[in-house]
């Protein structure tokens, strides 16, 4: 990461370790449902980004936020600086995504990204809003993405930082699902993307290597860099709150429960199992949407 930042003016934001927060700290910085259903890592990740939002407000100027597992395009700095300058002159914006996951392709080429978007909801009307004049790139532009996720590379406007602090002051769910789902924010993205996650690890409380023991590295979407093993290993919910802190429902285990339930229900011709599995899916979806609202 430090090699990426050579010759750049930057500050290293000390991440928040959710496991070190006291009961009083958790009550102050996380919602009641968040404390029950989020892993320590999810809470720490949210509060780490909130520190960046606060810094942006204090500086009163656009702030580039990069997570430490990000990979940048070779001419990233040249593109980013020009895009921010052009965008600031011609368009009102709150968050500019330089890298993203989810349903962000302007030609609606989403692939498996659609699954998370169906669960999380909060879709926008996709549209092209600003053409970019970049060297050696005739088809770069800024657009409103349908349903973005990922906070690994974004530029924050002070106005957007204030709106984030006002609309989501406490950790309640994954920071990207909550923040990028706020309809009052003007969220735009660059096309093509110029930053991606490495997918090497997750500090938000999943079991990053569990699925990779059985799956090869599978990039499901070259555009966003969405990798299946990493996505399946990420935590969805912590079950049992502080009473059962190690019982974590990952995306992969949730999908497996759904798959086995429907497959068994069909194989046994059991309407009861099919209905029970459907209730599970609807319950998880409703809970995710409640936590991220």
Secondary structure, DSSP 8 states (H G I E B T S, - for coil): -TTTTTTS---------GGG--HHHHHHHB-HHHHHHS-HHHHHHHHHHHHHHHHHHHHTS-EEEE-TTEEE-TTHHHHHHHHHHHHHHH---SEEESS-EEE--TT---TTHHHHHHHH------EEEEE--BTTBSS-EEEE-SEEE--SEEEE-HHHHHHHHHH--SB-S-HHHHHTT-TTS-EEEEES--EEE--S---SSS-TTTGGGTS---EEETTTTEEHHHHHHSEEEETTGGGSTT-EEEHHHHHHHHHHHHHHHHHTT-HHHHHHHHHHHHHHHHHHHHHT-
